[in-house]
Amino acid sequence: MSKICQITGKKAMVGNNVSHSKRRTKRVFDVNLFNKKFYYVEQDCWISLKICAAGLRVINKKGLDAALNDAVAKGYCDWKTIKVIA
């Protein structure tokens, strides 16, 4: 999997390193991603998601089911890409 949040769709941005003499070189601003396990009550199973810190806040605010349904509707993840832990 690539470095994309499965809930918010955030991915790496490109910018510049600016030195003291104002020379600019390209750099990548990566997303704060981590793997997190959740208990999905509606399906009665554990799932593993690759999410960012903002995605974790969305899950805490809306709930796991609503956040997953919104992410699938917006195209950030697919039900086939969500890893089910047996």
MARSELUM-97174 format. One record per atom (N, C-alpha, C, O): atom name; residue number from 0; residue in three letters; x, y, z. Coordinates in Angstrom, 3 decimals. Example, Ala and Ser with C-alpha at 12.3 -4.5 7.8 and 13.67 -1.06 7.14 Angstrom:
<gupa "N" 0 "ALA" <13.190 -5.690 7.800>>
<gupa "CA" 0 "ALA" <12.300 -4.500 7.800>>
<gupa "C" 0 "ALA" <13.200 -3.300 7.800>>
<gupa "O" 0 "ALA" <14.236 -3.319 8.465>>
<gupa "N" 1 "SER" <12.850 -2.250 7.080>>
<gupa "CA" 1 "SER" <13.670 -1.060 7.140>>
<gupa "C" 1 "SER" <12.900 0.030 7.870>>
<gupa "O" 1 "SER" <13.409 1.138 8.039>>
***
This chain:
<gupa "N" 0 "MET" <0.834 -1.187 0.000>>
<gupa "CA" 0 "MET" <0.000 0.000 0.000>>
<gupa "C" 0 "MET" <0.875 1.245 0.000>>
<gupa "O" 0 "MET" <1.988 1.246 0.524>>
<gupa "N" 1 "SER" <0.349 2.291 -0.593>>
<gupa "CA" 1 "SER" <1.091 3.531 -0.650>>
<gupa "C" 1 "SER" <0.850 4.356 0.607>>
<gupa "O" 1 "SER" <0.094 3.961 1.494>>
<gupa "N" 2 "LYS" <1.494 5.485 0.665>>
<gupa "CA" 2 "LYS" <1.400 6.347 1.840>>
<gupa "C" 2 "LYS" <0.203 7.281 1.729>>
<gupa "O" 2 "LYS" <0.359 8.496 1.602>>
<gupa "N" 3 "ILE" <-1.009 6.692 1.781>>
<gupa "CA" 3 "ILE" <-2.251 7.454 1.703>>
<gupa "C" 3 "ILE" <-3.155 7.017 2.855>>
<gupa "O" 3 "ILE" <-3.299 5.823 3.120>>
<gupa "N" 4 "CYS" <-3.758 7.983 3.532>>
<gupa "CA" 4 "CYS" <-4.689 7.684 4.618>>
<gupa "C" 4 "CYS" <-5.964 7.086 4.036>>
<gupa "O" 4 "CYS" <-6.501 7.599 3.054>>
<gupa "N" 5 "GLN" <-6.451 6.000 4.640>>
<gupa "CA" 5 "GLN" <-7.639 5.334 4.142>>
<gupa "C" 5 "GLN" <-8.928 6.030 4.574>>
<gupa "O" 5 "GLN" <-9.993 5.703 4.049>>
<gupa "N" 6 "ILE" <-8.871 6.959 5.492>>
<gupa "CA" 6 "ILE" <-10.071 7.663 5.958>>
<gupa "C" 6 "ILE" <-10.175 9.060 5.350>>
<gupa "O" 6 "ILE" <-11.242 9.437 4.866>>
<gupa "N" 7 "THR" <-9.096 9.829 5.367>>
<gupa "CA" 7 "THR" <-9.163 11.205 4.886>>
<gupa "C" 7 "THR" <-8.622 11.377 3.477>>
<gupa "O" 7 "THR" <-8.886 12.399 2.844>>
<gupa "N" 8 "GLY" <-7.876 10.410 2.971>>
<gupa "CA" 8 "GLY" <-7.310 10.520 1.633>>
<gupa "C" 8 "GLY" <-6.072 11.396 1.560>>
<gupa "O" 8 "GLY" <-5.615 11.732 0.467>>
<gupa "N" 9 "LYS" <-5.524 11.769 2.707>>
<gupa "CA" 9 "LYS" <-4.326 12.602 2.709>>
<gupa "C" 9 "LYS" <-3.147 11.822 2.147>>
<gupa "O" 9 "LYS" <-3.006 10.625 2.396>>
<gupa "N" 10 "LYS" <-2.293 12.519 1.380>>
<gupa "CA" 10 "LYS" <-1.087 11.905 0.851>>
<gupa "C" 10 "LYS" <0.039 12.915 0.891>>
<gupa "O" 10 "LYS" <-0.169 14.071 1.257>>
<gupa "N" 11 "ALA" <1.232 12.482 0.515>>
<gupa "CA" 11 "ALA" <2.415 13.315 0.626>>
<gupa "C" 11 "ALA" <2.314 14.542 -0.271>>
<gupa "O" 11 "ALA" <1.774 14.476 -1.375>>
<gupa "N" 12 "MET" <2.844 15.669 0.222>>
<gupa "CA" 12 "MET" <2.903 16.901 -0.550>>
<gupa "C" 12 "MET" <4.352 17.178 -0.921>>
<gupa "O" 12 "MET" <5.269 16.699 -0.255>>
<gupa "N" 13 "VAL" <4.559 17.949 -1.981>>
<gupa "CA" 13 "VAL" <5.900 18.307 -2.422>>
<gupa "C" 13 "VAL" <6.109 19.781 -2.148>>
<gupa "O" 13 "VAL" <5.225 20.604 -2.390>>
<gupa "N" 14 "GLY" <7.299 20.109 -1.636>>
<gupa "CA" 14 "GLY" <7.625 21.498 -1.343>>
<gupa "C" 14 "GLY" <9.112 21.732 -1.502>>
<gupa "O" 14 "GLY" <9.800 20.969 -2.180>>
<gupa "N" 15 "ASN" <9.601 22.773 -0.886>>
<gupa "CA" 15 "ASN" <11.002 23.143 -1.007>>
<gupa "C" 15 "ASN" <11.677 23.180 0.352>>
<gupa "O" 15 "ASN" <11.085 23.613 1.340>>
<gupa "N" 16 "ASN" <12.926 22.720 0.393>>
<gupa "CA" 16 "ASN" <13.822 23.034 1.488>>
<gupa "C" 16 "ASN" <14.432 24.386 1.154>>
<gupa "O" 16 "ASN" <14.945 24.568 0.050>>
<gupa "N" 17 "VAL" <14.390 25.328 2.068>>
<gupa "CA" 17 "VAL" <14.950 26.653 1.821>>
<gupa "C" 17 "VAL" <16.111 26.853 2.774>>
<gupa "O" 17 "VAL" <15.935 26.851 3.992>>
<gupa "N" 18 "SER" <17.301 27.025 2.215>>
<gupa "CA" 18 "SER" <18.488 27.197 3.037>>
<gupa "C" 18 "SER" <18.610 28.656 3.491>>
<gupa "O" 18 "SER" <17.790 29.503 3.136>>
<gupa "N" 19 "HIS" <19.629 28.921 4.268>>
<gupa "CA" 19 "HIS" <19.851 30.275 4.764>>
<gupa "C" 19 "HIS" <20.115 31.248 3.618>>
<gupa "O" 19 "HIS" <19.754 32.422 3.694>>
<gupa "N" 20 "SER" <20.750 30.749 2.554>>
<gupa "CA" 20 "SER" <21.035 31.602 1.393>>
<gupa "C" 20 "SER" <19.878 31.601 0.390>>
<gupa "O" 20 "SER" <20.031 32.066 -0.739>>
<gupa "N" 21 "LYS" <18.731 31.080 0.804>>
<gupa "CA" 21 "LYS" <17.496 31.037 0.027>>
<gupa "C" 21 "LYS" <17.564 30.120 -1.191>>
<gupa "O" 21 "LYS" <16.764 30.280 -2.113>>
<gupa "N" 22 "ARG" <18.494 29.165 -1.223>>
<gupa "CA" 22 "ARG" <18.503 28.168 -2.296>>
<gupa "C" 22 "ARG" <17.388 27.172 -2.014>>
<gupa "O" 22 "ARG" <17.162 26.792 -0.865>>
<gupa "N" 23 "ARG" <16.700 26.756 -3.053>>
<gupa "CA" 23 "ARG" <15.554 25.860 -2.878>>
<gupa "C" 23 "ARG" <15.828 24.516 -3.521>>
<gupa "O" 23 "ARG" <16.228 24.434 -4.682>>
<gupa "N" 24 "THR" <15.608 23.463 -2.747>>
<gupa "CA" 24 "THR" <15.692 22.095 -3.258>>
<gupa "C" 24 "THR" <14.398 21.390 -2.905>>
<gupa "O" 24 "THR" <13.787 21.666 -1.873>>
<gupa "N" 25 "LYS" <13.987 20.474 -3.772>>
<gupa "CA" 25 "LYS" <12.710 19.784 -3.580>>
<gupa "C" 25 "LYS" <12.766 18.833 -2.387>>
<gupa "O" 25 "LYS" <13.806 18.241 -2.097>>
<gupa "N" 26 "ARG" <11.649 18.698 -1.713>>
<gupa "CA" 26 "ARG" <11.513 17.760 -0.610>>
<gupa "C" 26 "ARG" <10.074 17.277 -0.560>>
<gupa "O" 26 "ARG" <9.202 17.819 -1.240>>
<gupa "N" 27 "VAL" <9.828 16.245 0.256>>
<gupa "CA" 27 "VAL" <8.503 15.656 0.376>>
<gupa "C" 27 "VAL" <8.037 15.801 1.818>>
<gupa "O" 27 "VAL" <8.770 15.484 2.755>>
<gupa "N" 28 "PHE" <6.806 16.287 1.985>>
<gupa "CA" 28 "PHE" <6.176 16.360 3.293>>
<gupa "C" 28 "PHE" <5.288 15.125 3.429>>
<gupa "O" 28 "PHE" <4.200 15.079 2.855>>
<gupa "N" 29 "ASP" <5.741 14.128 4.181>>
<gupa "CA" 29 "ASP" <4.983 12.891 4.345>>
<gupa "C" 29 "ASP" <3.854 13.073 5.350>>
<gupa "O" 29 "ASP" <3.868 13.990 6.171>>
<gupa "N" 30 "VAL" <2.883 12.181 5.265>>
<gupa "CA" 30 "VAL" <1.731 12.195 6.157>>
<gupa "C" 30 "VAL" <2.069 11.407 7.408>>
<gupa "O" 30 "VAL" <2.865 10.468 7.360>>
<gupa "N" 31 "ASN" <1.471 11.782 8.522>>
<gupa "CA" 31 "ASN" <1.687 11.092 9.792>>
<gupa "C" 31 "ASN" <0.845 9.814 9.814>>
<gupa "O" 31 "ASN" <-0.211 9.776 10.445>>
<gupa "N" 32 "LEU" <1.314 8.766 9.123>>
<gupa "CA" 32 "LEU" <0.562 7.522 8.988>>
<gupa "C" 32 "LEU" <1.005 6.491 10.008>>
<gupa "O" 32 "LEU" <2.173 6.434 10.391>>
<gupa "N" 33 "PHE" <0.049 5.675 10.444>>
<gupa "CA" 33 "PHE" <0.333 4.525 11.282>>
<gupa "C" 33 "PHE" <-0.747 3.487 11.087>>
<gupa "O" 33 "PHE" <-1.859 3.807 10.669>>
<gupa "N" 34 "ASN" <-0.421 2.245 11.389>>
<gupa "CA" 34 "ASN" <-1.390 1.155 11.298>>
<gupa "C" 34 "ASN" <-2.113 1.035 12.625>>
<gupa "O" 34 "ASN" <-1.490 1.026 13.686>>
<gupa "N" 35 "LYS" <-3.436 0.942 12.558>>
<gupa "CA" 35 "LYS" <-4.253 0.900 13.771>>
<gupa "C" 35 "LYS" <-5.321 -0.170 13.600>>
<gupa "O" 35 "LYS" <-5.931 -0.291 12.538>>
<gupa "N" 36 "LYS" <-5.540 -0.945 14.658>>
<gupa "CA" 36 "LYS" <-6.595 -1.955 14.645>>
<gupa "C" 36 "LYS" <-7.845 -1.399 15.312>>
<gupa "O" 36 "LYS" <-7.768 -0.716 16.333>>
<gupa "N" 37 "PHE" <-9.003 -1.703 14.718>>
<gupa "CA" 37 "PHE" <-10.290 -1.284 15.250>>
<gupa "C" 37 "PHE" <-11.210 -2.486 15.306>>
<gupa "O" 37 "PHE" <-11.104 -3.400 14.488>>
<gupa "N" 38 "TYR" <-12.116 -2.483 16.276>>
<gupa "CA" 38 "TYR" <-13.149 -3.508 16.331>>
<gupa "C" 38 "TYR" <-14.368 -2.961 15.608>>
<gupa "O" 38 "TYR" <-14.963 -1.974 16.042>>
<gupa "N" 39 "TYR" <-14.740 -3.600 14.506>>
<gupa "CA" 39 "TYR" <-15.864 -3.173 13.672>>
<gupa "C" 39 "TYR" <-17.102 -3.914 14.142>>
<gupa "O" 39 "TYR" <-17.295 -5.083 13.809>>
<gupa "N" 40 "VAL" <-17.948 -3.232 14.921>>
<gupa "CA" 40 "VAL" <-19.087 -3.854 15.602>>
<gupa "C" 40 "VAL" <-20.109 -4.371 14.593>>
<gupa "O" 40 "VAL" <-20.678 -5.446 14.783>>
<gupa "N" 41 "GLU" <-20.345 -3.612 13.518>>
<gupa "CA" 41 "GLU" <-21.377 -4.001 12.549>>
<gupa "C" 41 "GLU" <-21.064 -5.330 11.871>>
<gupa "O" 41 "GLU" <-21.980 -6.092 11.563>>
<gupa "N" 42 "GLN" <-19.782 -5.620 11.632>>
<gupa "CA" 42 "GLN" <-19.380 -6.871 10.998>>
<gupa "C" 42 "GLN" <-18.860 -7.896 12.010>>
<gupa "O" 42 "GLN" <-18.560 -9.030 11.639>>
<gupa "N" 43 "ASP" <-18.752 -7.507 13.276>>
<gupa "CA" 43 "ASP" <-18.265 -8.367 14.360>>
<gupa "C" 43 "ASP" <-16.882 -8.938 14.047>>
<gupa "O" 43 "ASP" <-16.666 -10.147 14.122>>
<gupa "N" 44 "CYS" <-15.941 -8.039 13.690>>
<gupa "CA" 44 "CYS" <-14.582 -8.471 13.380>>
<gupa "C" 44 "CYS" <-13.613 -7.319 13.670>>
<gupa "O" 44 "CYS" <-14.023 -6.177 13.878>>
<gupa "N" 45 "TRP" <-12.339 -7.645 13.676>>
<gupa "CA" 45 "TRP" <-11.276 -6.662 13.823>>
<gupa "C" 45 "TRP" <-10.786 -6.289 12.434>>
<gupa "O" 45 "TRP" <-10.640 -7.154 11.570>>
<gupa "N" 46 "ILE" <-10.529 -4.997 12.215>>
<gupa "CA" 46 "ILE" <-9.973 -4.555 10.946>>
<gupa "C" 46 "ILE" <-8.727 -3.729 11.223>>
<gupa "O" 46 "ILE" <-8.578 -3.150 12.299>>
<gupa "N" 47 "SER" <-7.841 -3.683 10.248>>
<gupa "CA" 47 "SER" <-6.615 -2.911 10.341>>
<gupa "C" 47 "SER" <-6.650 -1.828 9.274>>
<gupa "O" 47 "SER" <-6.889 -2.117 8.101>>
<gupa "N" 48 "LEU" <-6.413 -0.582 9.675>>
<gupa "CA" 48 "LEU" <-6.436 0.545 8.752>>
<gupa "C" 48 "LEU" <-5.111 1.284 8.814>>
<gupa "O" 48 "LEU" <-4.478 1.355 9.868>>
<gupa "N" 49 "LYS" <-4.698 1.831 7.688>>
<gupa "CA" 49 "LYS" <-3.539 2.715 7.635>>
<gupa "C" 49 "LYS" <-4.092 4.139 7.621>>
<gupa "O" 49 "LYS" <-4.583 4.611 6.596>>
<gupa "N" 50 "ILE" <-4.008 4.817 8.766>>
<gupa "CA" 50 "ILE" <-4.645 6.127 8.907>>
<gupa "C" 50 "ILE" <-3.653 7.152 9.438>>
<gupa "O" 50 "ILE" <-2.601 6.804 9.974>>
<gupa "N" 51 "CYS" <-4.010 8.419 9.278>>
<gupa "CA" 51 "CYS" <-3.218 9.511 9.825>>
<gupa "C" 51 "CYS" <-3.862 9.983 11.127>>
<gupa "O" 51 "CYS" <-4.920 9.489 11.517>>
<gupa "N" 52 "ALA" <-3.231 10.921 11.782>>
<gupa "CA" 52 "ALA" <-3.744 11.423 13.058>>
<gupa "C" 52 "ALA" <-5.088 12.114 12.869>>
<gupa "O" 52 "ALA" <-5.967 11.997 13.723>>
<gupa "N" 53 "ALA" <-5.259 12.830 11.764>>
<gupa "CA" 53 "ALA" <-6.538 13.489 11.496>>
<gupa "C" 53 "ALA" <-7.627 12.454 11.229>>
<gupa "O" 53 "ALA" <-8.785 12.664 11.592>>
<gupa "N" 54 "GLY" <-7.265 11.342 10.601>>
<gupa "CA" 54 "GLY" <-8.230 10.275 10.365>>
<gupa "C" 54 "GLY" <-8.698 9.635 11.654>>
<gupa "O" 54 "GLY" <-9.861 9.251 11.775>>
<gupa "N" 55 "LEU" <-7.800 9.519 12.617>>
<gupa "CA" 55 "LEU" <-8.170 8.986 13.929>>
<gupa "C" 55 "LEU" <-9.150 9.920 14.628>>
<gupa "O" 55 "LEU" <-10.070 9.457 15.302>>
<gupa "N" 56 "ARG" <-8.966 11.224 14.478>>
<gupa "CA" 56 "ARG" <-9.892 12.192 15.059>>
<gupa "C" 56 "ARG" <-11.259 12.113 14.394>>
<gupa "O" 56 "ARG" <-12.283 12.276 15.058>>
<gupa "N" 57 "VAL" <-11.283 11.862 13.086>>
<gupa "CA" 57 "VAL" <-12.560 11.720 12.373>>
<gupa "C" 57 "VAL" <-13.304 10.491 12.882>>
<gupa "O" 57 "VAL" <-14.518 10.536 13.082>>
<gupa "N" 58 "ILE" <-12.575 9.390 13.094>>
<gupa "CA" 58 "ILE" <-13.203 8.169 13.605>>
<gupa "C" 58 "ILE" <-13.743 8.389 15.012>>
<gupa "O" 58 "ILE" <-14.832 7.918 15.339>>
<gupa "N" 59 "ASN" <-12.993 9.097 15.842>>
<gupa "CA" 59 "ASN" <-13.471 9.388 17.196>>
<gupa "C" 59 "ASN" <-14.707 10.280 17.176>>
<gupa "O" 59 "ASN" <-15.567 10.155 18.048>>
<gupa "N" 60 "LYS" <-14.810 11.169 16.207>>
<gupa "CA" 60 "LYS" <-15.930 12.105 16.140>>
<gupa "C" 60 "LYS" <-17.179 11.458 15.548>>
<gupa "O" 60 "LYS" <-18.258 11.548 16.133>>
<gupa "N" 61 "LYS" <-17.040 10.801 14.381>>
<gupa "CA" 61 "LYS" <-18.192 10.257 13.668>>
<gupa "C" 61 "LYS" <-18.533 8.829 14.052>>
<gupa "O" 61 "LYS" <-19.696 8.426 14.006>>
<gupa "N" 62 "GLY" <-17.527 8.070 14.429>>
<gupa "CA" 62 "GLY" <-17.696 6.637 14.622>>
<gupa "C" 62 "GLY" <-17.074 5.903 13.447>>
<gupa "O" 62 "GLY" <-16.927 6.460 12.360>>
<gupa "N" 63 "LEU" <-16.710 4.647 13.676>>
<gupa "CA" 63 "LEU" <-15.986 3.877 12.667>>
<gupa "C" 63 "LEU" <-16.851 3.605 11.444>>
<gupa "O" 63 "LEU" <-16.376 3.755 10.318>>
<gupa "N" 64 "ASP" <-18.096 3.214 11.631>>
<gupa "CA" 64 "ASP" <-18.951 2.851 10.498>>
<gupa "C" 64 "ASP" <-19.217 4.052 9.597>>
<gupa "O" 64 "ASP" <-19.122 3.937 8.375>>
<gupa "N" 65 "ALA" <-19.549 5.199 10.181>>
<gupa "CA" 65 "ALA" <-19.825 6.396 9.385>>
<gupa "C" 65 "ALA" <-18.571 6.884 8.666>>
<gupa "O" 65 "ALA" <-18.645 7.311 7.513>>
<gupa "N" 66 "ALA" <-17.415 6.825 9.339>>
<gupa "CA" 66 "ALA" <-16.166 7.262 8.713>>
<gupa "C" 66 "ALA" <-15.785 6.358 7.547>>
<gupa "O" 66 "ALA" <-15.327 6.840 6.511>>
<gupa "N" 67 "LEU" <-15.972 5.044 7.710>>
<gupa "CA" 67 "LEU" <-15.666 4.117 6.615>>
<gupa "C" 67 "LEU" <-16.621 4.307 5.442>>
<gupa "O" 67 "LEU" <-16.194 4.273 4.288>>
<gupa "N" 68 "ASN" <-17.894 4.503 5.719>>
<gupa "CA" 68 "ASN" <-18.864 4.715 4.638>>
<gupa "C" 68 "ASN" <-18.560 5.995 3.867>>
<gupa "O" 68 "ASN" <-18.681 6.019 2.642>>
<gupa "N" 69 "ASP" <-18.167 7.062 4.568>>
<gupa "CA" 69 "ASP" <-17.804 8.307 3.896>>
<gupa "C" 69 "ASP" <-16.542 8.135 3.054>>
<gupa "O" 69 "ASP" <-16.465 8.649 1.938>>
<gupa "N" 70 "ALA" <-15.546 7.408 3.588>>
<gupa "CA" 70 "ALA" <-14.297 7.201 2.860>>
<gupa "C" 70 "ALA" <-14.520 6.372 1.597>>
<gupa "O" 70 "ALA" <-13.908 6.642 0.564>>
<gupa "N" 71 "VAL" <-15.389 5.370 1.673>>
<gupa "CA" 71 "VAL" <-15.687 4.556 0.499>>
<gupa "C" 71 "VAL" <-16.472 5.372 -0.525>>
<gupa "O" 71 "VAL" <-16.241 5.248 -1.728>>
<gupa "N" 72 "ALA" <-17.393 6.200 -0.056>>
<gupa "CA" 72 "ALA" <-18.184 7.031 -0.969>>
<gupa "C" 72 "ALA" <-17.315 8.063 -1.687>>
<gupa "O" 72 "ALA" <-17.552 8.370 -2.855>>
<gupa "N" 73 "LYS" <-16.319 8.594 -0.997>>
<gupa "CA" 73 "LYS" <-15.425 9.585 -1.607>>
<gupa "C" 73 "LYS" <-14.298 8.940 -2.417>>
<gupa "O" 73 "LYS" <-13.576 9.633 -3.133>>
<gupa "N" 74 "GLY" <-14.143 7.624 -2.308>>
<gupa "CA" 74 "GLY" <-13.138 6.919 -3.103>>
<gupa "C" 74 "GLY" <-11.768 6.838 -2.464>>
<gupa "O" 74 "GLY" <-10.797 6.519 -3.150>>
<gupa "N" 75 "TYR" <-11.651 7.117 -1.169>>
<gupa "CA" 75 "TYR" <-10.356 7.052 -0.501>>
<gupa "C" 75 "TYR" <-9.921 5.620 -0.231>>
<gupa "O" 75 "TYR" <-8.724 5.334 -0.213>>
<gupa "N" 76 "CYS" <-10.862 4.726 -0.024>>
<gupa "CA" 76 "CYS" <-10.558 3.315 0.171>>
<gupa "C" 76 "CYS" <-11.696 2.497 -0.414>>
<gupa "O" 76 "CYS" <-12.733 3.034 -0.804>>
<gupa "N" 77 "ASP" <-11.487 1.200 -0.467>>
<gupa "CA" 77 "ASP" <-12.477 0.287 -1.005>>
<gupa "C" 77 "ASP" <-12.690 -0.799 0.036>>
<gupa "O" 77 "ASP" <-11.800 -1.062 0.845>>
<gupa "N" 78 "TRP" <-13.846 -1.429 0.028>>
<gupa "CA" 78 "TRP" <-14.105 -2.483 1.005>>
<gupa "C" 78 "TRP" <-13.138 -3.645 0.816>>
<gupa "O" 78 "TRP" <-12.865 -4.377 1.767>>
<gupa "N" 79 "LYS" <-12.617 -3.824 -0.389>>
<gupa "CA" 79 "LYS" <-11.667 -4.920 -0.639>>
<gupa "C" 79 "LYS" <-10.279 -4.610 -0.071>>
<gupa "O" 79 "LYS" <-9.524 -5.532 0.239>>
<gupa "N" 80 "THR" <-9.934 -3.333 0.069>>
<gupa "CA" 80 "THR" <-8.612 -2.980 0.564>>
<gupa "C" 80 "THR" <-8.554 -2.922 2.086>>
<gupa "O" 80 "THR" <-7.464 -2.832 2.649>>
<gupa "N" 81 "ILE" <-9.690 -2.972 2.760>>
<gupa "CA" 81 "ILE" <-9.703 -2.965 4.225>>
<gupa "C" 81 "ILE" <-9.332 -4.357 4.720>>
<gupa "O" 81 "ILE" <-9.982 -5.351 4.397>>
<gupa "N" 82 "LYS" <-8.277 -4.395 5.507>>
<gupa "CA" 82 "LYS" <-7.730 -5.670 5.953>>
<gupa "C" 82 "LYS" <-8.499 -6.192 7.171>>
<gupa "O" 82 "LYS" <-8.553 -5.540 8.214>>
<gupa "N" 83 "VAL" <-9.091 -7.376 7.016>>
<gupa "CA" 83 "VAL" <-9.845 -8.007 8.106>>
<gupa "C" 83 "VAL" <-8.903 -8.942 8.835>>
<gupa "O" 83 "VAL" <-8.243 -9.773 8.212>>
<gupa "N" 84 "ILE" <-8.834 -8.811 10.166>>
<gupa "CA" 84 "ILE" <-7.990 -9.665 10.994>>
<gupa "C" 84 "ILE" <-8.849 -10.753 11.579>>
<gupa "O" 84 "ILE" <-9.849 -10.475 12.242>>
<gupa "N" 85 "ALA" <-8.472 -11.983 11.340>>
<gupa "CA" 85 "ALA" <-9.284 -13.123 11.804>>
<gupa "C" 85 "ALA" <-9.130 -13.378 13.274>>
<gupa "O" 85 "ALA" <-9.746 -14.299 13.809>>
***
